Amino acid sequence: MKNLLWLLQWTLKAAIFFTLFAFALNNQDDATVHFFFGTQWRAPMVLVVLSAFVLGVVVGVLGMVPRWWRERRVAQQAQSQSGPAVTETPVAHGGATCAAGHAAGRRAWTLT
């Protein structure tokens, strides 16, 4: 089952890659992007689309940075106010379960 999912995942990745590759081959015509003050940029259409996508990702990530910093700061403040983190560690006993561990509220595991 794991190999089937792996194969399906790679098939999907290959299909996306070949679709984008075909898009790039079909859009090699020059496109002109007109900026302000008569400035223009001539490049293949696929390069224009790719650069617009990258610019959109960069603007989106830069727009999220202040929120990420704020959430991180709030999480650090909450962690420092709650004190040291307490982790639950399983108690292992040789051969049999321990009723005292359950009565004390600890998790007891059985090793066989």
C-alpha positions as CSV (number, residue, x, y, z in Angstrom):
1,M,0.0,0.0,0.0
2,K,2.9,2.3,0.8
3,N,4.5,1.7,-2.5
4,L,1.2,2.4,-4.3
5,L,0.9,5.8,-2.6
6,W,4.5,6.5,-3.4
7,L,3.9,5.6,-7.1
8,L,0.7,7.7,-7.2
9,Q,2.5,10.7,-5.7
10,W,5.3,10.5,-8.2
11,T,2.9,10.1,-11.1
12,L,1.0,13.2,-10.0
13,K,4.3,15.1,-9.7
14,A,5.4,14.0,-13.2
15,A,2.0,14.9,-14.7
16,I,2.3,18.4,-13.2
17,F,5.8,18.8,-14.4
18,F,5.0,17.7,-18.0
19,T,1.9,20.0,-18.0
20,L,4.0,23.0,-17.0
21,F,6.8,22.0,-19.5
22,A,4.2,21.8,-22.3
23,F,2.9,25.2,-21.2
24,A,6.4,26.6,-21.4
25,L,7.0,25.2,-24.9
26,N,3.7,26.5,-26.2
27,N,4.3,30.0,-24.8
28,Q,7.7,31.0,-26.2
29,D,6.4,34.0,-28.1
30,D,7.7,37.4,-26.9
31,A,5.4,39.3,-24.6
32,T,5.8,43.0,-23.8
33,V,5.1,44.2,-20.3
34,H,4.5,48.0,-20.2
35,F,5.6,49.7,-17.0
36,F,5.2,53.4,-16.0
37,F,6.9,56.3,-17.8
38,G,7.2,54.4,-21.1
39,T,9.4,51.6,-19.7
40,Q,8.8,48.2,-21.2
41,W,10.1,44.7,-20.8
42,R,10.2,42.2,-23.6
43,A,10.6,38.5,-22.7
44,P,9.1,35.1,-23.5
45,M,5.6,34.7,-22.2
46,V,6.5,31.8,-19.9
47,L,9.2,34.0,-18.3
48,V,6.6,36.7,-17.7
49,V,4.1,34.3,-16.1
50,L,6.8,32.7,-14.0
51,S,8.2,36.0,-12.7
52,A,4.6,37.2,-11.9
53,F,4.1,34.0,-9.9
54,V,7.4,34.4,-8.0
55,L,6.6,38.0,-7.3
56,G,3.2,37.1,-6.0
57,V,4.7,34.4,-3.7
58,V,7.3,36.9,-2.4
59,V,4.7,39.6,-1.7
60,G,2.5,37.0,0.1
61,V,5.3,35.8,2.3
62,L,6.4,39.3,3.1
63,G,2.8,40.2,4.0
64,M,2.7,37.2,6.4
65,V,6.0,37.9,8.2
66,P,4.6,40.4,10.8
67,R,1.9,38.0,11.7
68,W,4.3,35.1,12.1
69,W,6.5,37.3,14.3
70,R,3.6,38.4,16.5
71,E,2.3,34.8,16.8
72,R,5.8,33.6,17.7
73,R,6.2,36.3,20.3
74,V,2.8,35.5,21.9
75,A,3.7,31.8,22.0
76,Q,7.0,32.5,23.6
77,Q,5.3,34.7,26.2
78,A,2.8,32.0,27.0
79,Q,5.5,29.4,27.3
80,S,7.6,31.6,29.6
81,Q,4.5,32.4,31.8
82,S,3.5,28.7,32.1
83,G,6.9,27.7,33.5
84,P,9.0,24.7,32.4
85,A,7.3,22.2,30.2
86,V,6.3,19.0,31.9
87,T,6.5,15.9,29.7
88,E,4.9,12.6,30.5
89,T,7.2,9.7,30.4
90,P,6.0,6.1,30.4
91,V,7.0,4.0,33.4
92,A,8.2,0.6,32.3
93,H,7.9,-2.4,34.6
94,G,9.3,-5.8,33.9
95,G,6.8,-8.5,33.1
96,A,3.6,-7.3,34.8
97,T,1.5,-4.2,35.1
98,C,1.8,-2.0,38.1
99,A,-1.4,-1.1,39.8
100,A,0.3,1.5,42.0
101,G,1.3,3.4,38.8
102,H,-2.4,3.6,37.8
103,A,-3.5,4.5,41.3
104,A,-1.0,7.4,41.4
105,G,-2.2,8.8,38.1
106,R,1.0,7.8,36.2
107,R,0.9,5.8,33.0
108,A,2.3,2.3,33.5
109,W,3.3,0.2,30.5
110,T,3.7,-3.5,30.3
111,L,6.9,-5.0,28.8
112,T,6.6,-8.6,27.7
